[in-house]
Amino acid sequence: MNKKELRRSIKKLVAQMSVEEKMNEARCVFNHIENSDIFQNSMNIMLFASLPDEIPTHDIIERWAENKNIYLPRVNGDDLDVIKYQPGMLHKGSYDIMEPEGNNTVEPEVLDMIIVPGVAFDRLGNRLGRGKGFYDRFLAQTNAVTIAVCFDCQLVEHIPTEPHDLPAQFIVTNSFKTLP
C-alpha cells in the first residue's frame, strides 16, 4: 500500500472510533509515558495540539503545564517554530491546528523530549505524517528523545519510508510500547 492509500485507510479506522474510545486509549498511552523515567527526567517537552483524528493531547498538556516546560509547534512557512505553551493562548493556525500565540520561540536543542504525532506508525518507529514533511525537517535539528503516540489502529506492519523520513525512538499505543 502506498502512503496515500495508507493515509486514507487509517483515517477511516480512526473515524469509526467513538470519543470515549479515543479518550480511553489516550489515558492509557499517556499513563505509560508519564510513568516512564524518560518523562520524569525531562523538563522541556514538546507536545502537539491534537486534531480530531489524532490521539487527544489536551489533558496531558494542561496536566503538566505548571510542572514542566510544555512547548507546542507552530507552522512557519515550511518549518515548525516551537513556542512555550501558555493556557488560553492558542489560536487556530495553519491547517486548522491550534497553535500557540506569541514570539517566545525556542531552539530545537532546548527540548528534552518530543511527543510525535502521525497518521500511522510501524513497530520500528517509522512515521507516516500528513505529507508536508514538517516533523521530518524539525526532528533533523534536535537530539531530543522522540516518542510516537497513536491509537492501536494506527500501528501497522510497515510504513513506506524515504531517505528523509526520521523514525521515532519509542512508540506507545494502548496495547504496545517500546518505552523502557
MARBA-3410 file (N, C-alpha, C, O; in Angstrom, 1 decimal):
180
0.9,-1.2,0.0,0.0,0.0,0.0,0.9,1.2,0.0,1.9,1.3,0.8 ~ 0.6,2.2,-0.9,1.4,3.4,-0.9,0.9,4.4,0.2,-0.1,4.1,0.9 ~ 1.7,5.5,0.4,1.4,6.4,1.5,0.0,7.0,1.4,-0.7,7.1,2.5 ~ -0.4,7.3,0.3,-1.8,8.0,0.1,-2.9,7.0,0.5,-3.8,7.3,1.2 ~ -2.8,5.7,0.0,-3.7,4.7,0.3,-3.7,4.4,1.8,-4.8,4.2,2.4
-2.6,4.3,2.4,-2.4,4.0,3.8,-3.1,5.2,4.7,-3.8,4.9,5.6 ~ -2.8,6.4,4.3,-3.5,7.5,5.0,-5.0,7.4,4.9,-5.7,7.6,6.0 ~ -5.5,7.1,3.8,-7.0,7.0,3.6,-7.5,5.9,4.5,-8.6,6.0,5.1 ~ -6.9,4.7,4.5,-7.3,3.6,5.2,-7.3,3.8,6.7,-8.3,3.5,7.4 ~ -6.2,4.4,7.2,-6.1,4.7,8.6,-7.1,5.7,9.1,-7.7,5.6,10.1
-7.4,6.8,8.3,-8.3,7.8,8.6,-9.7,7.2,8.8,-10.5,7.6,9.6 ~ -10.1,6.2,7.9,-11.4,5.5,8.0,-11.5,4.8,9.4,-12.5,4.8,10.0 ~ -10.4,4.1,9.8,-10.4,3.4,11.0,-10.6,4.3,12.2,-11.4,4.0,13.1 ~ -9.8,5.4,12.2,-9.9,6.3,13.3,-11.3,7.0,13.4,-11.8,7.2,14.5 ~ -11.9,7.3,12.2,-13.2,7.9,12.2,-14.3,7.0,12.8,-15.3,7.5,13.2
-14.0,5.7,12.8,-15.0,4.7,13.4,-14.9,4.7,14.9,-15.8,4.1,15.5 ~ -13.9,5.3,15.5,-13.8,5.2,16.9,-14.7,6.3,17.6,-14.9,7.4,17.1 ~ -15.2,5.9,18.7,-16.1,6.9,19.5,-15.1,7.8,20.2,-13.9,7.5,20.4 ~ -15.6,8.9,20.7,-14.9,9.9,21.5,-14.4,9.2,22.8,-13.3,9.4,23.2 ~ -15.3,8.4,23.4,-14.9,7.6,24.6,-13.7,6.7,24.3,-12.8,6.6,25.2
-13.8,5.9,23.2,-12.7,5.0,22.9,-11.4,5.8,22.7,-10.3,5.4,23.2 ~ -11.4,7.0,22.0,-10.2,7.8,21.9,-9.7,8.3,23.2,-8.5,8.2,23.4 ~ -10.6,8.7,24.1,-10.1,9.2,25.4,-9.5,8.1,26.2,-8.5,8.3,26.9 ~ -10.1,6.9,26.2,-9.6,5.8,27.0,-8.2,5.4,26.5,-7.3,5.1,27.3 ~ -8.1,5.3,25.2,-6.7,5.0,24.6,-5.7,6.0,25.0,-4.6,5.7,25.3
-6.1,7.3,24.9,-5.2,8.4,25.2,-4.8,8.3,26.7,-3.6,8.5,27.0 ~ -5.7,8.1,27.6,-5.3,7.9,29.0,-4.3,6.8,29.2,-3.3,7.0,30.0 ~ -4.5,5.7,28.6,-3.6,4.6,28.7,-2.2,5.0,28.1,-1.2,4.7,28.8 ~ -2.2,5.5,26.9,-0.9,5.9,26.3,-0.1,6.9,27.2,1.0,6.7,27.4 ~ -0.8,8.0,27.6,-0.1,9.0,28.4,0.3,8.5,29.8,1.2,9.0,30.4
-0.5,7.6,30.3,-0.1,7.0,31.6,1.2,6.2,31.5,2.1,6.4,32.3 ~ 1.4,5.5,30.4,2.7,4.8,30.1,3.8,5.8,30.1,4.8,5.6,30.7 ~ 3.6,6.9,29.3,4.6,7.9,29.1,4.9,8.6,30.5,6.1,8.7,30.8 ~ 3.9,9.0,31.2,4.1,9.8,32.4,4.8,9.0,33.5,5.5,9.5,34.3 ~ 4.7,7.7,33.4,5.3,6.8,34.4,6.7,6.4,34.0,7.4,5.6,34.7
7.1,6.8,32.8,8.5,6.4,32.4,9.6,7.3,33.0,9.3,8.5,33.3 ~ 10.7,6.7,33.1,11.9,7.5,33.6,12.2,8.7,32.6,12.6,9.7,33.0 ~ 12.0,8.4,31.4,12.3,9.4,30.3,11.5,10.6,30.6,12.0,11.7,30.5 ~ 10.2,10.4,30.8,9.3,11.6,31.0,9.7,12.3,32.4,9.8,13.5,32.4 ~ 9.8,11.5,33.4,10.1,12.0,34.7,11.4,12.8,34.7,11.5,13.8,35.4
12.4,12.5,33.9,13.7,13.2,33.8,13.7,14.3,32.8,14.7,15.0,32.7 ~ 12.6,14.5,32.1,12.6,15.5,31.1,11.9,16.8,31.6,10.8,16.6,32.3 ~ 12.4,17.9,31.3,11.8,19.2,31.8,11.2,20.0,30.7,10.2,20.6,30.8 ~ 11.8,19.9,29.5,11.3,20.6,28.3,10.8,19.7,27.3,11.5,19.0,26.6 ~ 9.4,19.7,27.2,8.7,18.7,26.5,7.8,19.3,25.4,7.0,20.2,25.7
8.0,18.9,24.2,7.2,19.4,23.1,6.1,18.3,22.8,6.3,17.2,22.6 ~ 4.8,18.8,22.9,3.7,18.1,22.6,3.0,18.7,21.3,3.7,19.4,20.6 ~ 1.8,18.3,21.0,1.1,18.9,19.9,-0.4,19.1,20.3,-0.9,18.2,21.0 ~ -1.0,20.1,19.8,-2.4,20.3,20.0,-3.2,19.3,19.0,-3.2,19.6,17.8 ~ -3.8,18.3,19.5,-4.3,17.2,18.6,-5.5,17.7,17.8,-6.3,18.5,18.2
-5.6,17.1,16.6,-6.7,17.2,15.8,-7.7,16.1,16.1,-7.3,15.2,16.8 ~ -8.9,16.2,15.6,-9.9,15.1,16.0,-9.5,13.7,15.5,-10.0,12.8,16.1 ~ -8.6,13.6,14.5,-8.2,12.3,14.1,-6.9,11.8,14.7,-6.3,10.9,14.2 ~ -6.5,12.5,15.8,-5.2,12.2,16.5,-5.5,11.9,17.9,-6.6,12.2,18.4 ~ -4.6,11.2,18.5,-4.8,10.8,19.9,-4.9,12.1,20.7,-4.0,13.0,20.6
-5.9,12.3,21.6,-6.1,13.5,22.3,-5.0,13.9,23.2,-4.6,13.1,24.1 ~ -4.5,15.1,23.1,-3.4,15.6,23.9,-3.7,16.7,24.9,-2.9,17.1,25.7 ~ -4.9,17.2,24.8,-5.3,18.4,25.6,-5.1,18.2,27.1,-4.7,19.1,27.8 ~ -5.5,17.0,27.6,-5.4,16.7,29.0,-4.0,16.7,29.5,-3.7,17.3,30.5 ~ -3.1,16.0,28.8,-1.7,16.0,29.2,-1.0,17.3,29.2,-0.2,17.7,30.0
-1.4,18.1,28.2,-0.8,19.5,28.1,-1.2,20.3,29.3,-0.4,20.9,30.0 ~ -2.5,20.3,29.6,-3.0,21.0,30.8,-2.4,20.5,32.1,-2.0,21.2,33.0 ~ -2.4,19.1,32.2,-1.9,18.5,33.5,-0.5,18.8,33.8,-0.1,19.0,35.0 ~ 0.4,19.0,32.8,1.8,19.2,33.1,2.3,20.6,32.8,3.5,20.9,33.1 ~ 1.4,21.5,32.4,1.9,22.9,32.1,2.5,23.6,33.2,3.3,24.5,33.0
2.1,23.3,34.5,2.6,24.0,35.6,3.9,23.4,36.2,4.7,24.1,36.9 ~ 4.1,22.1,35.9,5.3,21.4,36.5,6.4,21.2,35.5,7.6,20.9,35.9 ~ 6.2,21.3,34.2,7.2,21.2,33.2,7.1,22.3,32.2,6.1,22.9,32.1 ~ 8.1,22.5,31.4,8.0,23.4,30.3,7.4,22.7,29.1,8.1,21.9,28.5 ~ 6.2,23.0,28.8,5.5,22.4,27.7,5.5,23.3,26.5,5.2,24.5,26.6
5.9,22.8,25.4,6.1,23.6,24.1,5.2,22.9,23.1,4.9,21.7,23.0 ~ 4.7,23.8,22.2,3.8,23.3,21.1,4.4,23.9,19.8,5.0,25.0,19.8 ~ 4.2,23.2,18.7,4.7,23.7,17.4,3.7,24.7,16.8,2.5,24.7,17.0 ~ 4.3,25.5,15.9,3.5,26.5,15.1,4.1,26.5,13.7,5.3,26.6,13.6 ~ 3.3,26.3,12.7,3.8,26.3,11.3,4.2,27.7,11.0,3.6,28.7,11.2
5.4,27.7,10.4,6.0,29.0,9.9,6.6,28.7,8.5,7.8,28.3,8.4 ~ 5.8,28.9,7.5,6.2,28.6,6.1,6.4,27.1,6.0,5.4,26.4,6.1 ~ 7.6,26.6,5.7,7.8,25.2,5.5,8.4,24.5,6.8,8.7,23.4,6.8 ~ 8.5,25.3,7.9,9.1,24.8,9.1,8.1,24.9,10.3,7.0,25.5,10.2 ~ 8.6,24.4,11.4,7.9,24.5,12.7,8.7,25.4,13.6,9.9,25.2,13.8
8.0,26.3,14.2,8.6,27.1,15.4,8.1,26.4,16.6,7.0,25.7,16.6 ~ 8.8,26.4,17.7,8.4,25.8,19.0,8.3,27.0,20.0,9.2,27.8,20.2 ~ 7.1,27.0,20.6,6.7,28.1,21.5,6.2,27.5,22.8,5.4,26.5,22.8 ~ 6.6,28.1,23.9,6.2,27.7,25.2,4.6,27.8,25.3,4.1,28.9,25.0 ~ 4.0,26.8,25.8,2.6,26.8,26.0,2.2,27.7,27.2,2.8,27.6,28.2
1.1,28.5,26.9,0.5,29.3,28.0,-1.0,29.0,27.9,-1.5,29.3,26.9 ~ -1.6,28.6,29.0,-3.1,28.4,29.0,-3.8,29.5,28.4,-3.5,30.7,28.8 ~ -4.8,29.3,27.5,-5.6,30.3,27.0,-5.0,31.1,25.8,-5.6,32.0,25.3 ~ -3.7,30.7,25.4,-3.0,31.5,24.4,-2.9,30.6,23.1,-1.8,30.6,22.6 ~ -3.9,30.0,22.7,-3.9,29.2,21.5,-4.9,29.8,20.5,-5.9,30.4,20.9
-4.6,29.7,19.2,-5.5,30.2,18.2,-5.4,29.2,17.0,-4.4,28.5,16.9 ~ -6.5,29.2,16.2,-6.5,28.3,15.0,-5.5,28.8,14.0,-5.6,30.0,13.6 ~ -4.5,28.0,13.7,-3.5,28.4,12.7,-3.5,27.6,11.4,-4.6,27.2,11.0 ~ -2.4,27.4,10.9,-2.3,26.7,9.6,-2.9,25.3,9.7,-2.8,24.6,10.8 ~ -3.6,24.9,8.7,-4.2,23.6,8.6,-5.3,23.3,9.7,-5.5,22.2,10.1
-5.8,24.4,10.3,-6.8,24.3,11.3,-6.3,23.7,12.6,-7.1,23.2,13.4 ~ -5.0,23.8,12.8,-4.4,23.3,14.0,-4.3,24.4,15.1,-3.9,25.5,14.7 ~ -4.6,24.1,16.3,-4.5,25.1,17.4,-3.0,25.3,17.6,-2.3,24.3,17.8 ~ -2.6,26.5,17.6,-1.2,26.9,17.7,-1.0,27.9,18.8,-1.9,28.7,19.0 ~ 0.2,27.9,19.4,0.5,28.9,20.5,0.7,30.3,19.9,1.2,30.5,18.8
0.3,31.3,20.6,0.5,32.7,20.3,1.8,33.1,20.8,2.4,32.5,21.7 ~ 2.3,34.2,20.3,3.5,34.8,20.9,4.7,34.6,20.0,4.7,33.9,19.1 ~ 5.8,35.3,20.5,7.0,35.2,19.7,8.2,34.6,20.6,9.3,34.7,20.2 ~ 7.8,33.9,21.6,8.8,33.4,22.5,9.2,32.0,22.0,9.1,31.0,22.7 ~ 9.8,31.9,20.8,10.2,30.6,20.2,11.5,30.2,20.9,12.3,31.0,21.5
11.7,28.9,20.9,12.9,28.3,21.5,13.6,27.4,20.4,12.9,27.0,19.4 ~ 14.9,27.3,20.5,15.6,26.4,19.6,15.3,25.0,19.8,15.1,24.6,21.0 ~ 15.3,24.1,18.8,15.1,22.7,19.0,16.0,22.0,20.0,15.5,21.1,20.6 ~ 17.2,22.4,20.1,18.1,21.8,21.0,17.8,22.0,22.5,18.3,21.3,23.4 ~ 16.8,22.9,22.8,16.4,23.1,24.2,15.5,21.9,24.7,15.5,21.6,25.9
14.9,21.2,23.7,13.9,20.2,24.1,14.6,18.9,24.6,15.6,18.5,24.0 ~ 14.0,18.3,25.6,14.5,17.0,26.1,13.7,15.9,25.5,14.2,14.8,25.2 ~ 12.4,16.1,25.2,11.5,15.1,24.7,10.5,15.7,23.7,10.1,16.8,23.9 ~ 10.2,14.9,22.7,9.2,15.4,21.7,8.2,14.2,21.5,8.5,13.1,21.2 ~ 6.9,14.5,21.8,5.8,13.6,21.6,5.4,13.9,20.1,4.9,15.0,19.8
5.5,12.8,19.3,5.4,13.0,17.9,4.0,12.4,17.4,3.7,11.3,17.7 ~ 3.3,13.3,16.6,2.0,12.8,16.1,2.3,12.1,14.7,3.3,12.2,14.2 ~ 1.2,11.5,14.2,1.3,10.9,12.9,0.0,10.2,12.5,-0.9,10.0,13.4 ~ -0.1,9.9,11.3,-1.3,9.2,10.8,-1.2,7.8,11.1,-2.2,7.1,11.4 ~ 0.0,7.2,10.9,0.3,5.8,11.2,1.8,5.6,11.6,2.6,6.5,11.2
2.1,4.5,12.3,3.4,4.2,12.7,3.6,2.7,12.5,2.6,1.9,12.5 ~ 4.8,2.2,12.4,5.1,0.8,12.5,5.9,0.6,13.8,6.3,1.5,14.4 ~ 6.2,-0.7,14.1,6.8,-1.0,15.4,8.3,-0.6,15.4,8.9,-0.6,16.5 ~ 8.8,-0.2,14.3,10.2,0.3,14.2,10.2,1.8,14.5,11.3,2.5,14.5 ~ 9.1,2.5,14.6,9.0,3.9,14.9,8.9,4.7,13.6,8.8,5.9,13.7
8.8,4.0,12.4,8.6,4.8,11.2,7.3,5.4,11.2,6.3,4.9,11.7 ~ 7.2,6.6,10.7,6.1,7.5,10.8,5.5,7.9,9.5,6.3,8.2,8.6 ~ 4.2,7.8,9.4,3.5,8.4,8.2,2.8,9.6,8.7,1.8,9.5,9.4 ~ 3.3,10.8,8.2,2.7,12.0,8.6,1.6,12.4,7.6,1.0,11.6,6.9 ~ 1.3,13.7,7.6,0.3,14.2,6.7,0.8,14.5,5.3,0.0,14.9,4.4
2.1,14.4,5.1,2.7,14.6,3.8,3.4,15.9,3.5,3.9,16.1,2.4 ~ 3.5,16.7,4.5,4.2,18.0,4.3,5.6,18.1,4.7,6.4,19.0,4.4 ~ 6.0,17.1,5.6,7.4,17.0,6.0,7.8,17.9,7.1,9.0,18.0,7.4 ~ 6.9,18.5,7.8,7.2,19.5,8.9,8.0,18.8,10.0,9.1,19.3,10.4 ~ 7.5,17.6,10.4,8.2,17.0,11.6,9.6,16.4,11.1,10.5,16.4,11.9
9.7,15.8,9.9,11.0,15.3,9.5,12.0,16.4,9.5,13.1,16.2,9.9 ~ 11.7,17.6,9.0,12.6,18.7,8.9,13.0,19.1,10.4,14.1,19.4,10.7 ~ 12.0,19.2,11.2,12.2,19.6,12.6,13.0,18.6,13.4,14.0,19.0,14.0 ~ 12.7,17.4,13.3,13.4,16.3,14.1,14.9,16.2,13.7,15.7,15.8,14.5 ~ 15.2,16.6,12.4,16.6,16.6,12.0,17.4,17.6,12.7,18.7,17.5,12.7
16.8,18.6,13.4,17.5,19.6,14.1,17.7,19.4,15.6,18.2,20.3,16.3 ~ 17.3,18.3,16.1,17.3,18.1,17.6,17.8,16.7,18.0,17.7,15.7,17.2 ~ 18.3,16.6,19.2,18.7,15.3,19.7,17.7,14.9,20.8,18.0,13.9,21.6 ~ 16.6,15.5,20.9,15.6,15.2,21.9,15.1,13.7,21.7,15.1,13.2,20.6 ~ 14.7,13.1,22.8,14.1,11.8,22.8,12.7,12.0,22.1,12.0,12.9,22.4
12.4,11.1,21.1,11.2,11.2,20.3,10.3,10.0,20.7,10.8,8.8,20.6 ~ 9.1,10.3,21.0,8.1,9.2,21.3,6.9,9.4,20.5,6.2,10.4,20.5 ~ 6.6,8.4,19.6,5.4,8.4,18.8,4.2,7.9,19.6,4.3,7.0,20.4 ~ 3.1,8.6,19.4,1.8,8.2,20.1,0.7,8.1,19.1,0.6,8.9,18.2 ~ 0.0,7.0,19.3,-1.1,6.8,18.4,-2.1,5.8,18.9,-1.9,5.1,19.9
-3.3,5.7,18.3,-4.3,4.7,18.6,-3.8,3.3,18.1,-2.9,3.2,17.2 ~ -4.3,2.2,18.7,-3.9,0.9,18.3,-4.1,0.7,16.8,-3.3,0.1,16.2 ~ -5.2,1.2,16.3,-5.5,1.0,14.8,-4.5,1.8,13.9,-4.5,1.5,12.7 ~ -3.7,2.6,14.5,-2.7,3.4,13.7,-1.4,2.7,13.6,-0.5,3.2,12.9 ~ -1.2,1.6,14.3,0.0,0.9,14.3,-0.1,-0.2,13.2,-0.9,-1.1,13.3
0.7,-0.1,12.2,0.6,-1.0,11.1,1.9,-1.8,10.9,2.9,-1.5,11.6 ~ 1.9,-2.8,10.1,3.0,-3.7,9.9,4.2,-3.0,9.3,5.4,-3.2,9.7 ~ 4.0,-2.1,8.3,5.1,-1.5,7.6,4.7,-0.1,7.1,3.6,0.1,6.5 ~ 5.5,0.9,7.3,5.4,2.2,6.8,6.4,2.4,5.6,7.6,2.2,5.9 ~ 5.9,2.7,4.4,6.9,3.0,3.4,7.7,4.3,3.8,7.1,5.3,4.2
9.0,4.2,3.6,9.9,5.3,4.0,10.7,5.8,2.9,11.0,5.1,1.9 ~ 11.2,7.0,3.0,12.1,7.7,2.1,13.3,8.1,2.9,13.3,8.2,4.1 ~ 14.4,8.4,2.2,15.7,8.7,3.0,15.5,9.9,4.0,16.2,9.9,5.0 ~ 14.6,10.8,3.7,14.5,12.0,4.7,13.6,11.7,5.9,13.5,12.5,6.8 ~ 12.9,10.5,5.9,12.0,10.2,6.9,12.8,9.7,8.2,13.7,8.9,8.1
12.4,10.3,9.3,13.1,10.0,10.6,12.2,9.3,11.5,11.1,9.7,11.8 ~ 12.6,8.1,12.0,11.7,7.3,12.9,11.8,7.9,14.3,12.7,8.5,14.7 ~ 10.7,7.6,15.0,10.7,8.0,16.5,11.5,6.9,17.2,11.6,5.8,16.7 ~ 12.1,7.3,18.3,12.9,6.3,19.1,12.1,5.3,19.8,12.4,4.2,20.0 ~ 10.9,5.8,20.3,10.0,4.9,21.0,8.6,5.1,20.5,8.3,6.1,19.8
7.7,4.1,20.7,6.3,4.2,20.3,5.5,3.7,21.4,5.8,2.7,22.1 ~ 4.3,4.4,21.6,3.4,4.0,22.6,2.0,4.0,22.1,1.5,5.0,21.5 ~ 1.3,2.9,22.2,-0.1,2.8,21.9,-0.8,2.3,23.2,-0.2,2.0,24.2 ~ -2.1,2.1,23.1,-2.8,1.5,24.2,-2.3,0.1,24.6,-2.2,-0.2,25.8 ~ -1.9,-0.7,23.6,-1.5,-2.1,23.9,-0.1,-2.4,23.5,0.3,-3.6,23.6
0.7,-1.4,23.0,2.0,-1.7,22.6,2.9,-0.5,23.0,2.5,0.7,22.8 ~ 4.1,-0.8,23.6,5.0,0.3,23.9,6.4,-0.2,23.9,6.7,-1.4,24.2 ~ 7.3,0.6,23.4,8.7,0.3,23.4,9.5,1.1,24.4,10.7,1.0,24.5 ~ 8.8,1.9,25.2,9.5,2.6,26.3,10.1,1.7,27.3,9.5,0.6,27.6 ~ 11.3,2.0,27.8,11.9,1.1,28.8,11.2,1.1,30.1,11.5,0.4,31.1
END
